[in-house]
Amino acid sequence: MYLDQAKKQEIFGQYGKSNTDTGSAESQIALFSYRISHLTEHLKQNRKDYTTARALTQLVGKRRALLNYLYDRDINRYRAIIKALGLRK
């Protein structure tokens, strides 16, 4: 599987407060970004996989909602995660 427990802990440790910090907005955004990049690569090879395309659209929407939440609550944390992940607004 492309996303095992060790990889999740690495993402949470890098972007969250600790390896077990699964609830913060930054760690969730980082996890969604990793999954989005994986699904994007899959769809480049499998253009007609409509189920995966729908899942990708839903993930992008969830990430956007979390980014909007962070933007409203704490603009400095929002700017930091955007810069760290290399996302564009």
Phi and psi in radians as a Rosetta constraint file:
Dihedral C 1 N 2 CA 2 C 2 CIRCULARHARMONIC -1.318 0.35
Dihedral N 2 CA 2 C 2 N 3 CIRCULARHARMONIC -0.382 0.35
Dihedral C 2 N 3 CA 3 C 3 CIRCULARHARMONIC -2.223 0.35
Dihedral N 3 CA 3 C 3 N 4 CIRCULARHARMONIC 1.572 0.35
Dihedral C 3 N 4 CA 4 C 4 CIRCULARHARMONIC -1.643 0.35
Dihedral N 4 CA 4 C 4 N 5 CIRCULARHARMONIC 3.120 0.35
Dihedral C 4 N 5 CA 5 C 5 CIRCULARHARMONIC -1.085 0.35
Dihedral N 5 CA 5 C 5 N 6 CIRCULARHARMONIC -0.658 0.35
Dihedral C 5 N 6 CA 6 C 6 CIRCULARHARMONIC -1.141 0.35
Dihedral N 6 CA 6 C 6 N 7 CIRCULARHARMONIC -0.704 0.35
Dihedral C 6 N 7 CA 7 C 7 CIRCULARHARMONIC -1.158 0.35
Dihedral N 7 CA 7 C 7 N 8 CIRCULARHARMONIC -0.692 0.35
Dihedral C 7 N 8 CA 8 C 8 CIRCULARHARMONIC -1.081 0.35
Dihedral N 8 CA 8 C 8 N 9 CIRCULARHARMONIC -0.785 0.35
Dihedral C 8 N 9 CA 9 C 9 CIRCULARHARMONIC -1.115 0.35
Dihedral N 9 CA 9 C 9 N 10 CIRCULARHARMONIC -0.611 0.35
Dihedral C 9 N 10 CA 10 C 10 CIRCULARHARMONIC -1.125 0.35
Dihedral N 10 CA 10 C 10 N 11 CIRCULARHARMONIC -0.767 0.35
Dihedral C 10 N 11 CA 11 C 11 CIRCULARHARMONIC -1.138 0.35
Dihedral N 11 CA 11 C 11 N 12 CIRCULARHARMONIC -0.786 0.35
Dihedral C 11 N 12 CA 12 C 12 CIRCULARHARMONIC -1.142 0.35
Dihedral N 12 CA 12 C 12 N 13 CIRCULARHARMONIC -0.653 0.35
Dihedral C 12 N 13 CA 13 C 13 CIRCULARHARMONIC -1.183 0.35
Dihedral N 13 CA 13 C 13 N 14 CIRCULARHARMONIC -0.621 0.35
Dihedral C 13 N 14 CA 14 C 14 CIRCULARHARMONIC -1.337 0.35
Dihedral N 14 CA 14 C 14 N 15 CIRCULARHARMONIC -0.716 0.35
Dihedral C 14 N 15 CA 15 C 15 CIRCULARHARMONIC -1.874 0.35
Dihedral N 15 CA 15 C 15 N 16 CIRCULARHARMONIC -0.351 0.35
Dihedral C 15 N 16 CA 16 C 16 CIRCULARHARMONIC -1.641 0.35
Dihedral N 16 CA 16 C 16 N 17 CIRCULARHARMONIC -2.902 0.35
Dihedral C 16 N 17 CA 17 C 17 CIRCULARHARMONIC -1.462 0.35
Dihedral N 17 CA 17 C 17 N 18 CIRCULARHARMONIC -0.502 0.35
Dihedral C 17 N 18 CA 18 C 18 CIRCULARHARMONIC -2.718 0.35
Dihedral N 18 CA 18 C 18 N 19 CIRCULARHARMONIC -3.135 0.35
Dihedral C 18 N 19 CA 19 C 19 CIRCULARHARMONIC -1.174 0.35
Dihedral N 19 CA 19 C 19 N 20 CIRCULARHARMONIC -0.420 0.35
Dihedral C 19 N 20 CA 20 C 20 CIRCULARHARMONIC -1.757 0.35
Dihedral N 20 CA 20 C 20 N 21 CIRCULARHARMONIC 0.124 0.35
Dihedral C 20 N 21 CA 21 C 21 CIRCULARHARMONIC -1.441 0.35
Dihedral N 21 CA 21 C 21 N 22 CIRCULARHARMONIC 1.540 0.35
Dihedral C 21 N 22 CA 22 C 22 CIRCULARHARMONIC -1.719 0.35
Dihedral N 22 CA 22 C 22 N 23 CIRCULARHARMONIC -0.114 0.35
Dihedral C 22 N 23 CA 23 C 23 CIRCULARHARMONIC -1.794 0.35
Dihedral N 23 CA 23 C 23 N 24 CIRCULARHARMONIC -0.272 0.35
Dihedral C 23 N 24 CA 24 C 24 CIRCULARHARMONIC -1.215 0.35
Dihedral N 24 CA 24 C 24 N 25 CIRCULARHARMONIC 2.657 0.35
Dihedral C 24 N 25 CA 25 C 25 CIRCULARHARMONIC -1.082 0.35
Dihedral N 25 CA 25 C 25 N 26 CIRCULARHARMONIC -0.681 0.35
Dihedral C 25 N 26 CA 26 C 26 CIRCULARHARMONIC -1.100 0.35
Dihedral N 26 CA 26 C 26 N 27 CIRCULARHARMONIC -0.762 0.35
Dihedral C 26 N 27 CA 27 C 27 CIRCULARHARMONIC -1.200 0.35
Dihedral N 27 CA 27 C 27 N 28 CIRCULARHARMONIC -0.652 0.35
Dihedral C 27 N 28 CA 28 C 28 CIRCULARHARMONIC -1.173 0.35
Dihedral N 28 CA 28 C 28 N 29 CIRCULARHARMONIC -0.716 0.35
Dihedral C 28 N 29 CA 29 C 29 CIRCULARHARMONIC -1.090 0.35
Dihedral N 29 CA 29 C 29 N 30 CIRCULARHARMONIC -0.728 0.35
Dihedral C 29 N 30 CA 30 C 30 CIRCULARHARMONIC -1.124 0.35
Dihedral N 30 CA 30 C 30 N 31 CIRCULARHARMONIC -0.725 0.35
Dihedral C 30 N 31 CA 31 C 31 CIRCULARHARMONIC -1.141 0.35
Dihedral N 31 CA 31 C 31 N 32 CIRCULARHARMONIC -0.773 0.35
Dihedral C 31 N 32 CA 32 C 32 CIRCULARHARMONIC -1.070 0.35
Dihedral N 32 CA 32 C 32 N 33 CIRCULARHARMONIC -0.696 0.35
Dihedral C 32 N 33 CA 33 C 33 CIRCULARHARMONIC -1.112 0.35
Dihedral N 33 CA 33 C 33 N 34 CIRCULARHARMONIC -0.697 0.35
Dihedral C 33 N 34 CA 34 C 34 CIRCULARHARMONIC -1.108 0.35
Dihedral N 34 CA 34 C 34 N 35 CIRCULARHARMONIC -0.794 0.35
Dihedral C 34 N 35 CA 35 C 35 CIRCULARHARMONIC -1.132 0.35
Dihedral N 35 CA 35 C 35 N 36 CIRCULARHARMONIC -0.675 0.35
Dihedral C 35 N 36 CA 36 C 36 CIRCULARHARMONIC -1.099 0.35
Dihedral N 36 CA 36 C 36 N 37 CIRCULARHARMONIC -0.757 0.35
Dihedral C 36 N 37 CA 37 C 37 CIRCULARHARMONIC -1.134 0.35
Dihedral N 37 CA 37 C 37 N 38 CIRCULARHARMONIC -0.644 0.35
Dihedral C 37 N 38 CA 38 C 38 CIRCULARHARMONIC -1.156 0.35
Dihedral N 38 CA 38 C 38 N 39 CIRCULARHARMONIC -0.800 0.35
Dihedral C 38 N 39 CA 39 C 39 CIRCULARHARMONIC -1.172 0.35
Dihedral N 39 CA 39 C 39 N 40 CIRCULARHARMONIC -0.578 0.35
Dihedral C 39 N 40 CA 40 C 40 CIRCULARHARMONIC -1.101 0.35
Dihedral N 40 CA 40 C 40 N 41 CIRCULARHARMONIC -0.761 0.35
Dihedral C 40 N 41 CA 41 C 41 CIRCULARHARMONIC -1.111 0.35
Dihedral N 41 CA 41 C 41 N 42 CIRCULARHARMONIC -0.678 0.35
Dihedral C 41 N 42 CA 42 C 42 CIRCULARHARMONIC -1.090 0.35
Dihedral N 42 CA 42 C 42 N 43 CIRCULARHARMONIC -0.745 0.35
Dihedral C 42 N 43 CA 43 C 43 CIRCULARHARMONIC -1.262 0.35
Dihedral N 43 CA 43 C 43 N 44 CIRCULARHARMONIC -0.390 0.35
Dihedral C 43 N 44 CA 44 C 44 CIRCULARHARMONIC -1.136 0.35
Dihedral N 44 CA 44 C 44 N 45 CIRCULARHARMONIC -0.560 0.35
Dihedral C 44 N 45 CA 45 C 45 CIRCULARHARMONIC -1.605 0.35
Dihedral N 45 CA 45 C 45 N 46 CIRCULARHARMONIC -0.455 0.35
Dihedral C 45 N 46 CA 46 C 46 CIRCULARHARMONIC -2.173 0.35
Dihedral N 46 CA 46 C 46 N 47 CIRCULARHARMONIC 1.374 0.35
Dihedral C 46 N 47 CA 47 C 47 CIRCULARHARMONIC -1.087 0.35
Dihedral N 47 CA 47 C 47 N 48 CIRCULARHARMONIC -0.556 0.35
Dihedral C 47 N 48 CA 48 C 48 CIRCULARHARMONIC -1.645 0.35
Dihedral N 48 CA 48 C 48 N 49 CIRCULARHARMONIC 0.229 0.35
Dihedral C 48 N 49 CA 49 C 49 CIRCULARHARMONIC -1.453 0.35
Dihedral N 49 CA 49 C 49 N 50 CIRCULARHARMONIC 1.490 0.35
Dihedral C 49 N 50 CA 50 C 50 CIRCULARHARMONIC -1.268 0.35
Dihedral N 50 CA 50 C 50 N 51 CIRCULARHARMONIC -0.508 0.35
Dihedral C 50 N 51 CA 51 C 51 CIRCULARHARMONIC -1.146 0.35
Dihedral N 51 CA 51 C 51 N 52 CIRCULARHARMONIC -0.759 0.35
Dihedral C 51 N 52 CA 52 C 52 CIRCULARHARMONIC -1.184 0.35
Dihedral N 52 CA 52 C 52 N 53 CIRCULARHARMONIC -0.633 0.35
Dihedral C 52 N 53 CA 53 C 53 CIRCULARHARMONIC -1.088 0.35
Dihedral N 53 CA 53 C 53 N 54 CIRCULARHARMONIC -0.701 0.35
Dihedral C 53 N 54 CA 54 C 54 CIRCULARHARMONIC -1.172 0.35
Dihedral N 54 CA 54 C 54 N 55 CIRCULARHARMONIC -0.726 0.35
Dihedral C 54 N 55 CA 55 C 55 CIRCULARHARMONIC -1.095 0.35
Dihedral N 55 CA 55 C 55 N 56 CIRCULARHARMONIC -0.674 0.35
Dihedral C 55 N 56 CA 56 C 56 CIRCULARHARMONIC -1.111 0.35
Dihedral N 56 CA 56 C 56 N 57 CIRCULARHARMONIC -0.751 0.35
Dihedral C 56 N 57 CA 57 C 57 CIRCULARHARMONIC -1.082 0.35
Dihedral N 57 CA 57 C 57 N 58 CIRCULARHARMONIC -0.705 0.35
Dihedral C 57 N 58 CA 58 C 58 CIRCULARHARMONIC -1.149 0.35
Dihedral N 58 CA 58 C 58 N 59 CIRCULARHARMONIC -0.712 0.35
Dihedral C 58 N 59 CA 59 C 59 CIRCULARHARMONIC -1.121 0.35
Dihedral N 59 CA 59 C 59 N 60 CIRCULARHARMONIC -0.717 0.35
Dihedral C 59 N 60 CA 60 C 60 CIRCULARHARMONIC -1.089 0.35
Dihedral N 60 CA 60 C 60 N 61 CIRCULARHARMONIC -0.697 0.35
Dihedral C 60 N 61 CA 61 C 61 CIRCULARHARMONIC -1.136 0.35
Dihedral N 61 CA 61 C 61 N 62 CIRCULARHARMONIC -0.706 0.35
Dihedral C 61 N 62 CA 62 C 62 CIRCULARHARMONIC -1.133 0.35
Dihedral N 62 CA 62 C 62 N 63 CIRCULARHARMONIC -0.743 0.35
Dihedral C 62 N 63 CA 63 C 63 CIRCULARHARMONIC -1.128 0.35
Dihedral N 63 CA 63 C 63 N 64 CIRCULARHARMONIC -0.701 0.35
Dihedral C 63 N 64 CA 64 C 64 CIRCULARHARMONIC -1.109 0.35
Dihedral N 64 CA 64 C 64 N 65 CIRCULARHARMONIC -0.694 0.35
Dihedral C 64 N 65 CA 65 C 65 CIRCULARHARMONIC -1.124 0.35
Dihedral N 65 CA 65 C 65 N 66 CIRCULARHARMONIC -0.730 0.35
Dihedral C 65 N 66 CA 66 C 66 CIRCULARHARMONIC -1.169 0.35
Dihedral N 66 CA 66 C 66 N 67 CIRCULARHARMONIC -0.657 0.35
Dihedral C 66 N 67 CA 67 C 67 CIRCULARHARMONIC -1.142 0.35
Dihedral N 67 CA 67 C 67 N 68 CIRCULARHARMONIC -0.698 0.35
Dihedral C 67 N 68 CA 68 C 68 CIRCULARHARMONIC -1.119 0.35
Dihedral N 68 CA 68 C 68 N 69 CIRCULARHARMONIC -0.705 0.35
Dihedral C 68 N 69 CA 69 C 69 CIRCULARHARMONIC -1.049 0.35
Dihedral N 69 CA 69 C 69 N 70 CIRCULARHARMONIC -0.814 0.35
Dihedral C 69 N 70 CA 70 C 70 CIRCULARHARMONIC -1.154 0.35
Dihedral N 70 CA 70 C 70 N 71 CIRCULARHARMONIC -0.641 0.35
Dihedral C 70 N 71 CA 71 C 71 CIRCULARHARMONIC -1.089 0.35
Dihedral N 71 CA 71 C 71 N 72 CIRCULARHARMONIC -0.717 0.35
Dihedral C 71 N 72 CA 72 C 72 CIRCULARHARMONIC -1.255 0.35
Dihedral N 72 CA 72 C 72 N 73 CIRCULARHARMONIC -0.629 0.35
Dihedral C 72 N 73 CA 73 C 73 CIRCULARHARMONIC -1.490 0.35
Dihedral N 73 CA 73 C 73 N 74 CIRCULARHARMONIC -0.848 0.35
Dihedral C 73 N 74 CA 74 C 74 CIRCULARHARMONIC -2.604 0.35
Dihedral N 74 CA 74 C 74 N 75 CIRCULARHARMONIC 1.764 0.35
Dihedral C 74 N 75 CA 75 C 75 CIRCULARHARMONIC -1.150 0.35
Dihedral N 75 CA 75 C 75 N 76 CIRCULARHARMONIC -0.536 0.35
Dihedral C 75 N 76 CA 76 C 76 CIRCULARHARMONIC -1.195 0.35
Dihedral N 76 CA 76 C 76 N 77 CIRCULARHARMONIC -0.727 0.35
Dihedral C 76 N 77 CA 77 C 77 CIRCULARHARMONIC -1.138 0.35
Dihedral N 77 CA 77 C 77 N 78 CIRCULARHARMONIC -0.668 0.35
Dihedral C 77 N 78 CA 78 C 78 CIRCULARHARMONIC -1.052 0.35
Dihedral N 78 CA 78 C 78 N 79 CIRCULARHARMONIC -0.859 0.35
Dihedral C 78 N 79 CA 79 C 79 CIRCULARHARMONIC -1.111 0.35
Dihedral N 79 CA 79 C 79 N 80 CIRCULARHARMONIC -0.640 0.35
Dihedral C 79 N 80 CA 80 C 80 CIRCULARHARMONIC -1.154 0.35
Dihedral N 80 CA 80 C 80 N 81 CIRCULARHARMONIC -0.755 0.35
Dihedral C 80 N 81 CA 81 C 81 CIRCULARHARMONIC -1.267 0.35
Dihedral N 81 CA 81 C 81 N 82 CIRCULARHARMONIC -0.612 0.35
Dihedral C 81 N 82 CA 82 C 82 CIRCULARHARMONIC -1.078 0.35
Dihedral N 82 CA 82 C 82 N 83 CIRCULARHARMONIC -0.768 0.35
Dihedral C 82 N 83 CA 83 C 83 CIRCULARHARMONIC -1.197 0.35
Dihedral N 83 CA 83 C 83 N 84 CIRCULARHARMONIC -0.733 0.35
Dihedral C 83 N 84 CA 84 C 84 CIRCULARHARMONIC -1.152 0.35
Dihedral N 84 CA 84 C 84 N 85 CIRCULARHARMONIC -0.674 0.35
Dihedral C 84 N 85 CA 85 C 85 CIRCULARHARMONIC -1.564 0.35
Dihedral N 85 CA 85 C 85 N 86 CIRCULARHARMONIC -0.216 0.35
Dihedral C 85 N 86 CA 86 C 86 CIRCULARHARMONIC 1.266 0.35
Dihedral N 86 CA 86 C 86 N 87 CIRCULARHARMONIC 0.579 0.35
Dihedral C 86 N 87 CA 87 C 87 CIRCULARHARMONIC -1.485 0.35
Dihedral N 87 CA 87 C 87 N 88 CIRCULARHARMONIC 2.792 0.35
Dihedral C 87 N 88 CA 88 C 88 CIRCULARHARMONIC -2.044 0.35
Dihedral N 88 CA 88 C 88 N 89 CIRCULARHARMONIC 2.647 0.35
